[in-house]
Each structure stands twice: as structure tokens, then as C-alpha cells.
Amino acid sequence: MDGHPLLQRIAHGLDDLARPGDDLGDAPGILVGFSGGPDSLALLLGAHHWRASGGGFVAAAHLHHGMREDDAAADLAFCRDRCARLDIPLHTDRQDARPVARRRGQGLEEAARHLRLAWLRDLIRQDDRLALMALGHNLDDQAETVLMRLMRGTGPVGLRGMLPRQGDIIRPLLGIRRTEILAGLEEMGEIWRTDRTNLEGDNLRALMRRKVNPVLDEVFGPGAHLRSARATELLADDLELLDKMTAEARAAATHPEHPEDLVCGKLLDLEPALAARVMRTWLGTRPDLGDTPGQVHIAAALQWLTTGTSGTGLDLPGGRRLERVFDRITLNRTEALGYAAGRAPDFRVIVAPAADSTDSEQDGRHEGTGEVVNGGWRIHCHTENLIGNLRVDHPMPGDRMRPLGLAGSKKLSDLMREARIPAAHRERTLVIRDQDGILWVVGVARDERTRLLPTGGKMVTISVIERTHDLQRGT
């Protein structure tokens, strides 16, 4: 198996894309996204060959999205068995893509991709042996991507397609056809898992494979659907020059005292096309803040900057927010502004006994508006002060509560205004209610009923967690 030409080709590709250096360390490790399908299996076997040839540490990761339950369970079992036989550690997790799709206004396929990349990136951050994630996109995937982007009206950057190396992502199979991968695996006697939705589903890529690619091959000749991938080669030199110009312009527009921010005046002095490229690359270098917004949002941001004043902001997809501070442009997560916002159905409230070590008197001195935890927020409260079931909700007209330390009640609208929550976000602010009313405006204010006292009774922890973090996990 180790000597098969396909595996040698993949191992050479990994060598080229994962060269040791200042940004990767002396022996960069690779995390392989492993679904169990033919592409990811070939990539895993190639990475195993690369490791055996002195390449570096290899691990794999498999994410279950809470759909296709029976098939997905079999996929997971297959991946565990294959990694065990190759002596490659496998990370696993379960994260439901449906709440993310609703919140981000995306299809399930795109939302699942967003979850996978974020999870893989977290795994890399947590393991010093890992530096890169390897994904199994092949030449057919590249051609389909370019064609889909063309039909959506993309520009030169979109026609570039997927890059072999893009930040911490590498794609060693990008120049290999799907038929070559299948033929190689069959010659090695390998078996793999098949996700029927890739061919039979109603997502855009599956529809292209069933309906568009056969027509292109019939009209323009066999393999015609792959020719769109040539656009990436033809545009390479031109885009390299544009990238150089963009990097120079971005450096000139970077704020001298805040290197993560831009200077508004310098950005707007650029030619509009160059300013848009600078804005896009600036947003794209913050993977912790989600995917880069599309061209329509870039244009809206530049238009806002021409009229916006200091202290104003602009919300972007994926929980991002641009803010202007005098002539400085900064980027934040809306969650990082000090309150929780989103769609209530995408969150759940969990009430659990507080840890034995919880000190009510100590916590009573540091109550605050809630503690940020992985995937949400939490507070402590005495059990006897809760009435009935708790639920996640949004503010409603006329809502009032009694904030800690206040003698009487106060309108939620006044509380949110004083907390400087933008008007556009107030209707999405998360509220926790029980049968007696509002207990907690998450990240903003707590009701007097949640006050912690040394003489109080049993304590519970109230957590508000995204449903994507609600499923059982394993490693």
C-alpha cells in the first residue's frame, strides 16, 4: 500500500504544502479532516505515508452533525476502525448544523462547513504538535466551486477557486481527479463510506453533479465540466500582482498604534476596487470572527464609512460588527460587546446543581451580569427563588424587571439603552424567564431574585448554551 503512486503523489503534495519554517515550526503536524469518504480516506492514507517517510505528526478529526443518524453512526465506526489500524489518533465531536444555518441565514451544507472549520481550528490551537488542517478537495471539487461562483456573479478572486494553501488550510488533492482517486483506492483494495446526499441530495453541489456536469460534457465533450478549473491557472499571475498591490495598500492603511485596525481616511483615499480588496483581506485575516463577508457587505461597509461618524457601527454576517472610533475602524464580535444576542430557538437554558465548591458569599460579591462560558453564559442563583420552568426568550413590549440593588422595577428598553445595546440588536437580546417574570437579561442585568446571600439555601447554576454545544461529545 505504501508504495502506491497515488499515496506517493499525496505525500509529495503534503511535503510541498507543509514545509517547516518560521510560521510552522521545525516539524509541522497535520490534522486530516476525515469523513470516511474516498477523498478523505486517500488523504489519510497519503498522510500516513508522509508520516512514515519522516514528514511529521498526523492526527484525524471526524465531526457528526446530528443528521443521517444511522449512516453517520456507521461513518464514525468506520473512521475509528481505520484510524486505529493506522495508529493515527482520531478526534470526534457532535455539533448540530441546523441552528447555525438558521442563525447565519445559510444552507445546511454551508453551515456544516462553517462548524467543521471552526472545530478543526480549535483542535489545532489545543495541540502544539499540530499546525495545519488538511482537507480532501479534489480537482472535480475545484471545477464545481469555480463554476458555482461564476453563476453567482463572482469576480477574479472568486474565480481563483480554492487555494492549495490558505492560511492554516492545505488541500493536497486539489490537482487530482476524482476518478484517479477512486481507481487508486480500488487498486489498493480499500473500501470507503459513501454519503448518498453528495449525489442524491438537493444541495447545490449534488444538483450540479446530477444535472449540470452531464450536460456540459455532452455539449462540449467529455471532461468539459473540469475545464472551469483552468480559470484558476489563467488568473494566477494577474491575481498575484493584485495581491501584492493590496498588501502594500493595506500596510499603508493600517493604524500605527492599533495594528489590527485600519485608518478610515487612508482606506477611503484608495481607488474603490483597491479599497474593497483591502477591506476583504482585512476581514479575512480574522478567522476567529467567522467567514469573510461577501462583496455586497464589503460595498455596504465602504458606503457606511463615507457617512458614518465616530461611535457608530455596522453589523455584518456571522456575528461581526464594524465600529468607527474617530478615524479608526475596528472589528468585533457582537457577543464581545458585553451582551448575548441571537435567535432564542438556537439556545437552551440548563439548570443544574451548583458545584459543591461554590461559595454563595464569595459569588455574591462578584455577581456581575453573567459569566461567559464555552458556547454561552451562566449565573448562580438560589433554588427557592425560581418559579416554574425557565425558558430562553426575547424582550417584549412593556417588559420590566427589578435589577440588582434597585428599589423598584425598570423597563427593559431603558436597561438596554443604558447598556448601549444598538437598537438593531435589542429585539435579539436573550432573556431568561420563569413563571414570575424575567430573571436575567443575559450579559446585561440580573433580577433582584437572583441575588446571592450567605444565608440563602441551595444553589443552582443557570446556563444559556448554544444548541450546537448541546450534543454529546467524544474524542
Secondary structure, 3 states (H helix, E strand, C coil): CCCCHHHHHHHHHHHHHCCCECCCECCCCEEEECCCCHHHHHHHHHHHHHHHCCCCCEEEEEEECCCCHHHHHHHHHHHHHHHHHHCCCEEEEECCHHHHHHHHCCCHHHHHHHHHHHHHHHHHHHCCCCCEEECCCCHHHHHHHHHHHHHCCCCHHHHCCCCCEECCEECCCCCCCHHHHHHHHHHCCCCCCCCCHHHHCCCHHHHHHHHHHHHHHHHHCCCHHHHHHHHHHHCHHHHHHHHHHHHHHHHHHECCCCCCCEEHHHHHCCCHHHHHHHHHHHHHCCHHHCCCCCHHHHHHHHHHHHHCCCCCEEEECCCEEEEEECCEEEEEEHHHHCCCECCHHHEEEEEEECCCCCCHHHHHCCCCCCEEECCEEEEEEEHHHCCCCCEEECCCCCCEECECCCCCCEEHHHHHHHCCCCHHHHCCECEEEECCEEEEECCCEEEHHHCCCCCCCCEEEEEEEEHHHCCCCEC
